[in-house]
Amino acid sequence: MDEQQVRHFLADFFSDLSAEAEYEMRHEDYAMEMPQSAERIRSREKMREFQEDYLAPPTIQLRRVVVREGLWVIEGANDYGEGQVFTVVLSIKLKDGKMWRDTRCYTEPFEAPEWRAQLVERF
């Protein structure tokens, strides 16, 4: 798939998150890591269990998708409700056309220090 096709695929995919549909997209040797919490989920079966046990999963809005040979880099916003919105960057390596390695880096918003206010542009 090219970048545009991957973007449309992911937009549809994230609009209706399904543990079963994602399970089918994962390689049998799948692993996902979240560096901020130092957690790793090894196997697509455990990932499906993780998703099924997640009571209120976030919604995901795509911001950017970059596609290279066997690699998707995705930037998005995860909305957990009640004002909790975090930027997430996913690095997904493909193997045999399926998601094989998945690294998810989440950022938490923070207040910028006053000393640099005159040097930056706020958005």
Buried (B, 14 or more C-beta within 10 A) or exposed (E): EEEEEBBEBBEEBBEEBEBEEBBEBBBEEBBBBBEEEEEEBEBBEBBBBEBEEEEEEBBBEBEEBEBEEEEBBBBBBBBEEEEEBBBBBBBBBBEEEBBBBBBBBBEEEEEEEEEEEEEEEEE
